[in-house]
Amino acid sequence: MMKPKVVVASKIQPEVIQFLAQYCELVVFDKLSSENYNDFLEELNDAQGLIGFNLKVNEHILEHAPQLKVVSTISVGYDNMDLEKITNRNVLATNTPGVLNETTADTMFGLLLATARRFTELDQFVKSGQWETQIGKRLFGTDVHHKTLGIIGMGGIGTAIAKRAHLGFDMNILYHNRSRNKEAEGLYNATYCTLEELLQQSDFVCLMTPLSAETEGLIGEKEFKLMKETAFFINGSRGKTVNEAALIAALQNGEIAGAGLDVFEVEPVQKDNPLLSMANVVTLPHVGSATTETRMKMSMCAAENIVAGVTGKTPPNVLNKELLQKNS
């Protein structure tokens, strides 16, 4: 019996390739480029599955993959995939939620601490030989403990951030979400509020929403003006959930105290981006889940999704669940 064909659209760990090879005929592209893109499209012609990091699937890809049954992105975010068109073609779409919650929460809380306590700025101060005497008020940071943290997007990652903040730093937790999160309210004393209330009352604002039509540009000029002048803004969602020009203006005008950013409107970030020259901005290269252990878990989760989908089983993490009801 022939194995179903799966196209791998990015470099993934050898252990995951070995797992996939037990069930699938594999065609692996470690990196897509202009040189191999036509070969990639040709291989899709008789493929039942497609897997890759932050997988991009649009109408063009789907037109070249008439036998596709399942697409599996190695990420929790799926804004690169046109879910409507994928669903219309009766293709299952999957992602890797859950396995990266704790690691990403570590990153976001670390980013919050680094921003408030000016870790990267002070690191460079020491390394550049400027530390010649006891530092003065000019280089003091801001306390994190017992402050108010507002989390926009209280999903799995947001809840894990709330845990760290409340239990570890005695922070007061406010949150805004599409629906109430009873777990966070019960375990971490989180208070549900409107976006406006959260922005006005929080000492730290952490944005953790997925990117969608509803959340694109969610935080802009109006929202930054609502924040305290002493507040810090942390973005671990997607760059386009924020009007970056408005963020830059808010920082330049002193409307907020600083920012910690793991994501940007354009990635990799452009070298002339004003954010890169601001001492009160900590920047990371979109590394929320980037540890060896977690990336392995994500890849294996995505592999399990694809194997289930191409062998007629229900993948563990289906995004377009309406297809399951339609095909049941």
N, C-alpha and C positions, 0 to 999 in steps of 0.2 A: 504494500500500500504506500503510495507516494505521500511524503510529508507536505503539509501546507507551506507555501513560500512566504517568507517574511523579509522585508527590506529594513536594514538597520541604517539609520540616516545620520549617525554620529558615533564617535569612538566611545565604546563602553567596556567595562571591565571584562577580562578574560573569563572569570568565573561565571559571569552572566551569559556570555557567548556560549560557554559550555552547556549551561542549563537550557538555553534556547535551542541549541543544536540537537538536543535529545528529542525534540518534538517537531522541529521546523527545518526546512531547507532555507539556509541563510544566504543573503547577499549583503555584504557589509561595506558601507561607505564611511570611513573614519571621519571624513570631513567633506562636505559638499562645496564645490567650487564651480567656476565657469567651465573648467576643463572637463569635469565629470558629470555635470548636471544633466546633459542629454542621456548619458548612460543610466543615470539614476531614474529618469523618467521612463526609459525603455524597460528597466527592470520592474517598474511598478505595474506594467501592463498585465502581468499574470500573478501579481502578489495578492495574498489574502490579508497580510498584516504589514503595518508600518510603525516603527518605533524609533524614538530619538529624544535627545535632550531638548526641552522647550520646543517641541515639534511644531513646525509650521505646516498647516494643512488648509489650503484654499481651493477654490473652484478649479484652478489650473492643475493642481496636483490631483484632484479627484477625477478630472477628465482623463488623465493618463492611467487611472487605476480602476478599471471597470469591475474587477473581481474582489475589490477590497472589502473585508468584513469588519476589521477593527483597526483603529489607530491608537497608539499608546504614547503619551508624552511623559518624559521623565522629569516631571515638575508638578507642583500643586497648581500653579497658574496655568490657564489654558487660553489666554487671550490671543495667542498666535493661531489658534484653530478657529475656523469658521464653523461654529457648532450647528448653525441652522442648515448650512449646505451639506455638512457631514450627515446630519440626521435625515435630510431629504433624500439622500442616496442610500439610506438604510444601513449606514456604517456606524458601528459602536465607537464612541469616543471615551477614552479612559485617562486618568491622571494618577498621581501618587500622593494622596492626602495622608495626614496622620504621621507618617514616618519621619517627617522633617520638623514637626511642631516644636519639640524641645530644643533642637539645635538652633533653629531660627530664633526662638525666644531668647536663647543665650546671646546670640549675636545682637539682637535688638536691645536687650538690656545692657549689654556691654557698650553699645553705641550711645545709649542714653547716658551711662556713667562717664564715658570718655568725653562726651560733649559738655556735660555739666562741670566736670572736674578738669577740663582742658588738657586731657592726657596727651594728645598728639602735639598740641602747641608746646607744652612743657617738655615733652620728649625732645623736640627739636631745640628748645632753649638750652637744654643740658648738652646735647650732642654738638651743638654749634659753639660751645665754649663760653656761653654768656653767663653761666652760673658762677659768679665770682664772690657773692656775698649772700646773706639771708634774703629770700625773696620778700617783696612787699605786697601791699594790697593790690597793686596793678596786676598781679598774676594769680590772685586768689580765684578759686572756683566757687561753685554753688552747691549747697547741700542737696542730696537726693532724698535721704530718709525723712519720713513724716511729711513729705510734700504730696501734692495731688497729681495723680497721673490720669490723663484722659485717653482712653483707647478707642479709636474709631475702627470698628470691625472686630467684634468679639467672637471670632471663630476659634479653631483649635490653637492657633499661634497666639492670638490675642489673650485667650484664657491662660496659656502658659506664661505669658508676660505678666498678667495680673497676679498669678501665683508667686512669681519671683518678687514682684513689687510689694505686695501686701505682706506675705509671710517673711520675706527677707529684709525688707526696708521699711516696714510699718507705713507704707504709703496708702493714702486714700484713693480708691479707684472709682472713676467715673467711666461710663462707656456709652457709646452710641452704636446701634446695630440694626439690621433689618427686623430682627425679632429679639425678644428677651432671652438672656442666657441665665437660666435659673442656677446652673452649676456655679458660675462665677459669682452670682449674687449670694449664694449660700456659703460657699467655701471662702471667698475672698472679700466679702462685704462690698461687692461692686454695686454701684448705683446707676440705674438706667436713666438717661437724660437726653434731651434734644442736642443736636449738633451745636447749636448756638450756646446753650448752657455749658456744654463741655468746653468749648473754646474759651469762654469767658472765665471759667473757674479753674482751669488746669494750669499747673506749673510746668508740666510736660505733656505734650500732645503727641501720641504715637499713632500713625496711620497704618492700618494693616488690612485694608479692604482689597478684594480682587479688582482687577481692571475690567470694567464693563461700560456699556453705554451710559448707565446711571452714575458711575463713579468717575468717569473721565473728567478731569478738571474740577473735581469735588472741592479741593482746597485752592482758593484763589485770593484775590485782593481783599474782598469782603471778609473772608474767614480770617486772614492774617490780622486785619484791623481789629477783630473781635478779641484776639489773644492778648494776654498780659505782655507788657514790654519786657518783663523779666522771664517770660516763658521760652521754653526750648521746643523745637519741632523735630520729630523723628519720623522718617519715612522708610518703611520696610515693605511697602506694597508694590507698586509699580510707578515708574517716573511720571507717566501720563495722568495719574490720579491728582497731580498737583500742577497748577499753572506755574512753571518754573520762573518765568519772568516776574510774576507777582512775589514769589519767594525771595528772589534776588533783591527786589525793591524793598520788601519788608525788612530784610537784613541790613541793607544799605541805609535805610531810614530809621533804624533803631526801633522798629515796631515790635520785633521779637529779639530775644537775647542771643539766639544761636540755633544751629540746626545740625542734626546727624543724619546722613543720607547714605543709604545702601543702593539706591536706585535713582535714575536720571531720565529725563525726557529722551535723550539720545545716548545710547550705550554702544561701545565704550564712550565715556564722557568726552566732549570736545575739549581740546587743550586750552582754548581761549575762554572757556566757561568762567564767568566771574566768581562762581562758587569756589573754584580751586584756589583763589588768591585770598580768601577770607579766613582769618585766624580763628573765628568763632564758628567755623563749619568743619565738621569731621566727615570725611568722605571714605566710602568703601566701594570696591568694585563688584557689587551685586553678589555678595558671598554669604547671604543669610543661612543657607543650608550646606555651605561648602566645607564639610569635613569628610575625611576618607570614609569613616563609618557610615555617616548618613547618606552620602552619595551612593554607596554600595546598596544600602537598604532601598533607596529610591529606584535604582536600576533594577533590582530584583523584583520589587513591587510592580514596576512597569512590565517586566518580562513575564511575570505571572498573569498580568492582565492580558497580554498579547497571546500567550499560549492558550488561555481559556477561550479567548475570542475566536481563534482560528481553529479550535478543535470542537466547537459547538457547545461549549459550556458558557456560563455567565461569568464575565470578569468580575473581580471583587470591587472594582471602583469605576462604575459606569457613570458618565456625566449626562448622557441623553437617555435617561431611564424610561422615557416614553416608548422607546423602541422595544424594550423588554416586554412591556404590556402589549404592544402591537403584535409582537411575534410569538407571544405565549399561546 
